[in-house]
Amino acid sequence: MRSCFVAVLLILQGICLPQCASFQVSPYHLHRIVTRSCRLTATFSDNSNGSDMDDKEMARRIMYNQQSRRRESMHYQIIASKETEALAKRMGETYPDRFTYHPTKWEKFPDGTDQIEIGGFYPHNLLSGEHVLFLASFHNNDVTLSQFQVMIALLQSFIESLTVVLPFSPVGTMERVIREGQVATAATYAHMFSSLPNCGRPTRLMVYDLHTLQNRFYLHGNAVASLHTAIPLLKQRLKNHKVDCIAFPDDGAAKRFGSFFEDMPVIVCGKTRGEGDIRTVVIQDGNATNKHIVIVDDLVQTGGTLYETGKVLKEAGAASVHAFCSHAVFPADSWKRFTIGGDRACFETFWVTNSIPTVTDKLPVEDGIFQVLDLMDLIIHDVDHYSTKA
């Protein structure tokens, strides 16, 4: 009976038995095939043992695995901003059956205007009719405008689809105004994305841990937000780490990320107003005594609130304090204050992702405090499955 199951699984994966000896499978696809095969084997095994799974549920699982196989076999042509070229190269070299990277020349004319030549068009057009993955980095206004020009050109070149991976949205914190005349740049960027040409389907905009989730509704028409999280990278790292408690610097972070850590004790902090209208961080819920704690938030700028939270947790008896932020913004090299000898050196480990390579490429890793978690495999998973599972 088990051999029948295996034969069925191989057929479902699209692998012909006589060709198995010569069929070349990449490590990425081998992992996917084994994972889905195990799932389907468990499905058939459970059903044969008299479980309550009905035919519809079994059909749904088989359809999901077939859909996953189709998505994971889709080939993408990669165009990358200058700052994400290293990531694009690694994707193409690691998974050549999935991604082909075409270098782009990001140059300037003497007057400062863009002189851009998109890769993959000369001497032969390899992009028209293809699915294109654009790796973006909006770390300043100049490069942002240049990348919008490339996106427009791609969409006017008869490509099949455009997926824009923008790991960090720098305007996520500027989604509202408090007086007339101020510009909500989150809204204006959304207008620019929504005004992109249509290639027959909307442009998919993938963003990780967007600071204000409702910003997704600023997009309309020709662009649709695809929101993801980098929390799985942290959870993977914590499997073999001494951290046994999660802390959030405010109630907003707790509501947003709390569901990912239901298997761990949680501490929620917040700011209160004291004498002279001074705001201080206090523990609102939870016990820090003898705990190894990691503070979780979406981004860090100068890190003032993060530092105050860490200091309060230590004063409350924490055995060690660590930090995780998906996006290391650190304006004016403010990360230096968290290194050994800095005035905010209270964290034993500070995890960030490489969502902002212009910053994380400069972080010192030799002292062991800063550890940069690579987004590459998570991005590939989310490109295929449209959702992140922690």
C-alpha positions in Angstrom: 0.0 0.0 0.0 2.8 2.4 0.9 4.4 1.9 -2.6 1.1 2.9 -4.2 1.1 6.1 -2.1 4.7 6.8 -3.2 3.8 6.3 -6.9 0.8 8.6 -6.6 3.0 11.2 -4.9 5.6 11.1 -7.6 2.9 11.4 -10.3 1.4 14.4 -8.5 4.8 16.0 -8.3 5.1 15.7 -12.1 8.1 13.3 -12.0 8.1 10.3 -14.4 9.5 7.2 -12.7 11.7 6.1 -15.7 13.3 9.5 -15.8 14.2 9.7 -12.1 17.8 8.5 -12.6 18.6 11.3 -15.1 16.3 14.0 -13.7 18.3 16.9 -12.1 16.6 18.5 -9.1 17.9 21.6 -7.4 18.3 21.6 -3.6 15.4 24.1 -3.4 13.0 21.9 -5.4 14.2 18.7 -3.7 13.2 20.2 -0.4 9.8 21.3 -1.8 9.2 17.8 -3.3 10.1 16.0 -0.1 8.0 18.3 2.0 4.9 18.0 -0.2 5.4 14.2 -0.5 5.5 13.9 3.3 2.3 16.0 3.6 0.4 13.9 1.0 1.7 10.6 2.5 0.4 11.8 5.9 -2.9 12.7 4.2 -3.4 9.3 2.7 -2.2 7.5 5.8 -4.5 9.4 8.1 -7.5 8.7 5.9 -6.7 5.0 5.7 -6.6 4.8 9.5 -10.1 5.9 9.7 -9.7 9.7 10.4 -12.5 12.1 10.0 -11.0 13.7 6.9 -13.6 13.8 4.2 -13.1 13.6 0.4 -13.4 17.4 0.1 -10.6 18.0 2.6 -8.3 15.5 0.9 -9.1 17.1 -2.5 -8.3 20.5 -1.1 -4.9 19.4 0.2 -4.0 17.7 -3.1 -5.0 20.8 -5.0 -2.9 23.0 -2.7 0.1 20.8 -3.3 -0.4 20.9 -7.1 -0.8 24.7 -6.9 2.3 25.0 -4.9 4.2 22.9 -7.4 3.1 25.2 -10.2 4.0 28.4 -8.3 7.4 27.0 -7.3 8.3 26.1 -10.9 7.6 29.6 -12.2 10.7 31.3 -13.7 11.4 35.0 -13.0 13.6 37.5 -14.8 15.3 39.7 -12.1 16.0 43.4 -12.4 17.6 45.0 -9.4 18.4 48.4 -8.0 22.1 49.1 -7.5 21.8 48.4 -3.8 20.1 45.1 -4.2 22.3 43.7 -6.9 24.2 41.4 -4.5 20.8 39.8 -3.5 19.8 39.4 -7.1 23.1 37.7 -8.0 22.7 35.3 -5.0 19.2 34.4 -6.0 20.3 33.7 -9.6 23.3 31.7 -8.5 21.5 29.7 -5.8 18.4 28.9 -7.8 19.3 29.2 -11.5 16.2 27.1 -12.5 14.0 29.8 -10.9 15.7 33.1 -11.4 17.8 34.8 -14.1 19.4 38.1 -13.1 20.0 40.8 -15.7 22.4 43.6 -14.6 21.2 47.1 -15.1 23.4 50.2 -15.7 22.4 52.9 -13.3 24.4 55.9 -14.6 24.0 59.7 -14.8 24.5 62.2 -17.6 26.8 65.1 -16.8 23.8 67.3 -15.9 22.7 64.8 -13.2 19.8 63.2 -15.0 19.4 59.5 -15.3 21.2 57.4 -18.0 19.8 54.0 -17.4 20.0 50.8 -19.5 17.9 48.0 -18.3 19.5 44.5 -18.6 17.9 41.7 -20.6 16.9 43.8 -23.6 20.1 43.9 -25.7 21.3 42.3 -27.9 18.2 40.0 -27.5 15.0 40.8 -25.7 14.7 38.3 -22.9 12.0 40.1 -20.8 9.0 40.6 -23.0 6.4 38.0 -22.3 8.2 37.0 -19.0 7.4 37.3 -15.3 9.7 40.0 -13.9 10.8 40.4 -10.3 12.1 43.9 -9.5 14.2 44.2 -6.3 13.8 47.8 -5.1 15.5 50.0 -2.5 14.0 53.4 -1.8 16.7 54.7 0.6 16.6 58.2 -0.9 14.5 60.3 -3.2 17.0 60.2 -6.1 17.2 56.5 -6.5 13.4 56.2 -5.9 12.6 58.3 -8.9 15.2 56.3 -11.0 13.5 53.0 -10.0 10.0 54.3 -10.9 11.3 55.1 -14.4 12.6 51.6 -14.8 9.3 50.1 -13.6 7.4 52.2 -16.1 9.7 51.1 -18.9 9.3 47.4 -17.9 5.5 47.7 -17.9 5.5 49.2 -21.3 7.7 46.4 -22.7 5.0 43.7 -22.9 6.1 41.7 -19.8 3.7 39.1 -18.5 3.7 40.4 -14.9 5.7 42.7 -12.5 6.4 41.9 -8.9 8.2 44.6 -7.0 10.0 43.5 -3.8 10.4 46.6 -1.6 11.5 45.1 1.8 11.4 48.4 3.6 8.9 51.2 2.8 10.6 54.4 4.1 7.4 56.4 4.0 5.4 54.0 6.2 5.6 56.4 9.2 4.4 59.4 7.2 0.8 58.3 6.6 -1.0 61.3 8.1 -0.8 65.0 8.6 -1.6 67.1 11.7 -1.9 70.4 9.9 -2.6 71.7 6.4 0.4 71.9 4.1 2.1 68.8 5.4 2.6 66.0 2.8 1.7 62.4 3.7 4.4 60.8 1.6 2.9 57.3 2.2 -0.1 58.5 0.2 1.9 60.2 -2.6 4.1 57.1 -3.1 0.9 55.0 -3.2 -0.4 57.3 -5.9 2.8 56.8 -8.0 2.5 53.0 -7.7 -1.2 53.1 -8.5 -0.5 55.2 -11.6 2.0 52.7 -13.1 1.1 51.4 -16.6 -1.0 48.2 -16.7 0.6 45.1 -18.3 -2.7 43.2 -18.1 -2.7 42.6 -14.4 -1.9 44.8 -11.3 1.7 45.3 -10.2 2.3 43.3 -7.0 4.1 45.3 -4.3 5.7 43.1 -1.7 6.6 44.9 1.6 7.9 43.5 4.9 6.5 44.7 8.2 5.0 47.8 6.9 4.9 50.3 9.9 1.3 51.3 9.4 -0.7 48.4 8.0 -3.6 50.5 6.7 -1.2 52.1 4.2 -2.0 49.2 1.9 -5.4 50.7 1.3 -3.8 53.9 -0.2 -3.0 51.7 -3.3 -5.6 51.4 -6.0 -6.0 50.6 -9.6 -2.8 49.2 -11.1 -0.9 48.2 -7.9 -1.9 45.8 -5.0 0.0 45.5 -1.7 1.3 42.1 -0.7 2.2 42.4 3.0 4.7 40.0 4.7 6.7 39.7 7.9 10.3 38.8 8.8 9.2 37.3 12.1 9.9 33.7 10.8 13.6 34.6 10.6 13.6 35.5 14.3 11.7 32.4 15.3 14.1 30.2 13.4 17.0 31.9 15.2 15.4 31.5 18.6 15.0 27.7 18.3 18.6 27.2 19.5 18.9 30.3 21.6 18.5 31.0 25.3 15.7 33.6 24.9 12.6 32.4 26.7 10.5 35.5 26.8 9.2 38.2 24.3 8.8 41.9 25.1 7.0 44.6 23.1 7.9 48.3 23.6 4.2 49.3 23.2 0.7 48.0 22.9 0.8 48.5 19.1 3.7 46.1 18.7 2.0 43.6 21.0 -1.2 43.6 19.0 0.7 43.3 15.7 3.2 40.6 16.6 1.7 38.9 19.6 0.0 36.1 17.7 3.4 34.9 16.4 4.6 34.2 20.0 1.6 32.5 21.7 3.9 29.7 22.9 6.1 32.0 24.9 5.7 34.4 27.9 5.1 38.0 26.9 5.9 41.3 28.5 4.2 44.5 27.2 5.7 47.9 28.0 4.5 51.4 27.3 5.1 55.1 28.0 3.6 57.0 30.8 3.7 60.8 31.6 5.5 61.7 34.8 6.5 65.0 36.4 7.1 67.8 34.1 5.3 65.9 31.3 8.3 63.6 30.9 7.4 60.3 29.3 9.0 57.2 30.7 8.8 53.5 29.7 7.2 51.2 32.2 6.3 47.5 32.2 2.5 47.3 31.8 2.1 43.5 31.8 4.3 40.6 32.5 7.3 39.6 34.7 10.9 40.0 33.6 12.6 38.3 36.6 15.3 35.9 35.5 14.0 35.9 31.9 16.1 36.0 28.8 14.1 38.6 26.8 14.1 39.8 23.2 12.3 43.0 22.4 10.4 42.8 19.1 9.5 45.8 16.9 9.1 46.6 13.2 11.9 49.2 12.9 14.5 51.1 14.7 15.5 54.7 14.0 17.7 56.3 16.7 16.6 53.6 19.1 15.7 55.7 22.1 12.5 53.9 23.0 14.1 50.5 22.4 17.0 51.4 24.7 14.7 52.7 27.4 12.7 49.5 27.2 15.8 47.4 27.5 17.0 49.4 30.5 13.6 49.0 32.3 13.6 45.2 31.7 17.1 44.9 33.1 16.1 46.9 36.2 13.2 44.6 36.6 15.5 41.6 36.9 15.9 40.3 33.4 18.8 37.8 33.0 19.6 39.2 29.6 18.0 41.5 27.0 18.2 41.2 23.3 16.5 43.1 20.4 14.9 42.4 17.0 13.8 44.9 14.5 13.0 44.0 10.9 14.3 47.3 9.6 17.6 48.9 10.7 17.0 52.6 9.7 19.7 54.0 12.0 19.9 57.6 10.6 23.3 59.3 10.9 25.0 56.0 11.9 23.1 55.9 15.2 23.8 52.2 15.4 27.2 53.1 16.8 25.5 53.9 20.2 24.5 50.2 20.6 28.0 48.8 20.0 30.4 47.9 22.8 31.4 51.1 24.6 28.3 53.0 23.3 26.0 54.9 25.6 23.1 52.5 24.6 25.0 49.2 24.7 22.4 47.3 26.7 21.6 44.5 24.3 23.5 41.2 24.3 22.3 40.6 20.7 20.7 42.9 18.2 19.0 41.1 15.3 18.0 43.0 12.1 17.3 41.9 8.5 19.1 43.1 5.4 16.0 45.0 4.3 18.1 48.2 4.1 21.5 47.1 2.7 22.9 50.6 2.6 22.8 50.4 6.5 23.3 46.8 7.3 26.4 46.5 5.0 28.1 48.9 7.5 27.1 47.1 10.7 30.0 45.6 12.6 29.4 41.9 13.2 32.7 41.0 14.8 31.7 42.0 18.3 28.7 39.7 18.1 26.0 42.3 19.0 24.6 43.0 15.6 23.5 39.9 13.6 22.0 40.5 10.1 19.3 37.9 9.1 19.1 37.2 5.4 15.7 37.8 3.7 16.5 35.9 0.5 14.8 32.5 1.1 11.9 34.2 2.9 11.3 36.4 -0.1 11.4 33.4 -2.5 8.9 31.6 -0.3 6.6 34.6 -0.2 6.8 35.3 -3.9 5.5 31.8 -4.4 2.9 31.5 -1.6 1.7 35.1 -1.2 1.7 34.8 2.6 4.2 34.4 5.4 3.9 31.6 8.0 5.9 32.0 11.2 
